[in-house]
Amino acid sequence: MRLLITGVNGQLGFDCVTEALRRGHNAVGSDIQMNFSDDLPVGAAYVPMDITDAAAVSEKIRAVSPDVIIHCAAWTAVDAAEELENREKVFAVNTQGTRNIAEAAGSVNAKMIYISTDYVFNGRGEAPWMPDCREFAPLNVYGKSKLQGELAVAEILEKYFIVRTSWVFGKNGNNFIKTMLRLGADHPSVRVVSDQIGTPTYTKDLSVLLLDMAETEKYGYYHASNAETAPGRYISWAEFAREIFRRAGLSTEVIPITTSEYSAAKAVRPLNSRLDKSKIGEAGFAPLPDWKDALSRYLREITN
């Protein structure tokens, strides 16, 4: 099987290429700029591609002629997305860029896997969001742009997977764990929000699921993150931080604060990021391992 994976310089795109190669597939990674001195997976082909350029996207996808496109490329800087000078760029990447990919996928009859976010919902209540829920009400520019990307994929294609995830961490990029480790090494305490609830997602685990999906025709909407340690046992960012410090052997104290007390955030964030992931198992896919197991494996990965 031949796959095109966008956003290969990022956390998830990097791991998707690695997983595709592990399975013996023909993988092509793309990003807006390709720096071939980077530690990209060996064995894949790489092409630069600006997803906001519809003509270039069409040309390059026709040249690659993939069976499956895993679309990981996105504007993910949530707070920066709120700045007026960035908003047009955010929609150009997350909405129009996704539309360009979907149209090109249709032209070569490729399946498409689009990575989305729980930010398409309003984050209210305590009930986990269901994958087929259509009560969309994003609270910030990032969420709005990703929702418009979802709608474009569903409008244009029939052979698609829309996979929403949350709290992503991986080796090839910045994330909450790396930030906590850096702060914990230099500070006796850190303030972390305790009223945003969900579960984290290790990109290495998510990439396995996405490749499993790519090998099927079980299309539709799915939610995917690492499993709770017990049914319904979702966590806060503060709890996540405490476990990071504990497993890293750091004595850093975590001081819980509310979202309203966290003044550095420009974007409104959902309090309820709980995702119901039962549809994964119902479709015959293997659920992601629990988040504590994922955290242990990730810490070993980045410290070895």
N, C-alpha and C positions, 0 to 999 in steps of 0.2 A: 504494500500500500504506500502511496506517495502522499506525504503531508506537507502543507505549508503552514508554518507557525509564525504568527506576527508577534512583535514585542520580545524578540529573543534576547535582547539586552536586559530585560527585566527578570524578576524572580520566577514567575510562572512560565513565561515563554522559554527561559533557559532550561527549566526542569522538564517541560514537555518535549523539547528536542532531545534531551538526554534519555527520556523514557522511550521515545519513538525509536531511537537508535538501539536501545537495549533490546527491543522486541524485533529488531531486524528490518524495520521499515525504512523507506527512503524519505529522509527528512530534509526540508529546506527551511531555514530560519531567515526571518527578515526583521528589519528595524529601519527607522528613518535614516540612521547612519550606522554603518558597520565598521567597527574598529577591530581589525583582524589580529591585533596584538593582544586583545582581551582573551580571557580564559574561557572561550566558547567550546562547547562539546566537539570533540574531534570525530569526523566521519560524516558530518552534515554539510550540505551546501548552504551558502549564505548570499542573500541579495539585499541591497539597500532598497527601501520602498517607502515613500511618503504616502501614507494612507489617505491624506487629504487631497491628493492629486488623482482625480478619477481616471484620467487617461493613462497615467503611469500604472495605477493599480490594475486596470483592465489589461494593459499590455503585459505586465509582468506575471499576472496570474495565468493568462493564456499561455505564456511561455513555459511556466512551471507545470501547468495542467495537473493540479493536485486532485486526488480523490477526496481529500478532507482538508478544510482550513480550520485551524484552531486560532481564533482571534483573541489574543491576549493583549495586544497593544492598546494603550489607553492613557488619557490624562488622569492621573491618580492623586495629584497634589490637591487635596480637598479644600484646604484653606486658601491656597493661591487661586483656586478656581473662582472664588468670590470677588476677587479684585477686578474692577471694571475693565482694565486693560487686557485681562486674560480671558474674559468670558467668551468672546468670539472664537478664540483659539480652542477653548474647551469643547465647544459644540462642533467646531470643525473636525477635531480629532474623534471625540466620543460618539457623535451623532453622524455627521456627514462621512467621516472616515469609515464607520461601520457600514453605512449604506453603500459606500463604494465597494467595500469587501463583499457584501451580500450580493450586489448586482454582478460582480465579477464571478462569484461562486456559482451563481445561477447560469452564467454564460458557459461555464465548463462542466456543469452538472455535478458540482462538488457538494458534499455535505459541509455544513458550517457549524462550528461550536463557538458560541459567543459567551464570554465571561462577563457576568453582570454582578450586581450588588444588592444587599438588603436595603440600601439607601433609596431604592425606588419606592419604598413604603414610608409611612409617616412615623414609624417607631413608637407608636403609642401602645398602651396596654401591656399585658404580660404573656399573652398567648403566642406561641411560635407562629411565624408567618408560613403559610402553605405555598408550595411552589406554583400552584395554579390560581392563586389569589390574584384578582385584578383590581384591588382597591389601592391603586397607585396614588401616592401623594408625597412625592419627594420634598425634602425640607431644604435642600441646598442645590447649588448650580451643578455640582458633580452628579448628584442623584438624578436631576432633571435630564442631564445630557446622556447618562447611561440608560435611562428609561426610553428616551427617544431612539437610542440605538437598538434597544430591544424591539420596539415597535417597527423599526425599519426592517429588521431581520424577519420578523413574523409576517410582515406585509409582502416581502419580496420572495421569500423562499418557502418551500414545503419540507425540505430535508434539513432541519436545523435542530440544534440543542441550545437552549438558553440556560446557563448554569450560574445561579447566584451564589456568591460566597461572601465571607466576612473575615476581617482581622487577619489578613494574609501575612505570612512570613516565609522567607526562603533565603537561600545562600547568596544569590546574585543580586543584591540590592539592599537598601535601607529598610528597616522595619522597627516595630515596637520593641522586640527583644534586644536588638542591637543597641537601641537607644537606652533601654533600661540597664544593660550591662555597662555602657559607657558612663551613665550617670551614677550607677551604683558603685563604680570603682573610685569615684571622686567625691561622693557626697554621703554623709551619714544617713540621710533620709531623702525621700522623694515624695511629692504629692501626686496622686494618681486618682482619676475619677472612679467612683464606685457605684454610680447609678446608671451606667451604660452596660447592658447585659447581653451576652452572646457566647460564642465559642470561637477560638482561633482556628486558622487553617494553614497547615504546612504544605507549601507548594509541591513538595516531592510526593506527598500523598495524593493531592488533588490531581497531579499530572497522571498518576496511575488510573484514576477514575476516568479522566478525560480520554485517555487512550483506549480504555475499555469501551467507552461510549462510541468512539470513532470507528471501532470494529463492528458496530451493530447498526441497526436502523430503528432503534427505540427512541424516536425523536420526541421532543417536548421540553417542558420546563422542569428544571430540577434545582434543589437546594443542596449545597455541599459545603461542609466544614468538618473539622475533626469532631469526633463523637464526644458527648458528655461522659464524665467518669461514672455517672449513674443516670438512669432515665430522668430527663427533666432537670438535671443538675447543671444549669448554665452558670456562667461566672461573670464577674465584673472585670474591668481592666485592672483594678486594684488587686483582686485575687490573682489574676494572671501575673502581675508584677511580683507579688510575694513568692509565687512558685518559681519564677525565674531566678530570683535572688537565692532562694533556698537551694535549688539544684545547682546553681553556679557557686555556691559556698560563700555568698556575700551576706554580711550582717545588716545590710541597708534596711532601714525602717520604711515601710510604706504608710504614708499618711493619707487616708481616704478623704476625698473632697467630692462635692457635687459638680455636675457639668456647669452649672451656673457660676461656680466659683473658679472655673478654669478660664481665666481671662484671655489666654493666648489664642484661643480658637476663634477664627473669623466665621467659620461655617457652622450652622446649626446641625447637630448630630442627633441621630435617633437614639432614644434611650433603650428601646427594645430591638435588639439585633438577633433575637432568637429565631433560628431557622428550623423548620420541620424537615428532616432529611429522610423520612420513612419511604418516600417514593423511590429512592435509590435502591433499597432492598427489594421493594415491590417489583421493580423492573428487572431484577436479577443481577444487579451490580453489587459489588462488595462495598460496604460502608467504609468510610475512612476510620483509621484507628482512633482511640481516645486521645484527647489533646495532651495529657500528661506524658503519654508514651511518645507522641510526636515531638514535644518539647525536649525530652531527653535525647532523642535521636538527633534533633537539630543542633543542640548544644555540642554534641560530640562531633557533628559535621563541621561546625565553624571553628572548633578549637583544635582539631587534628591537623 
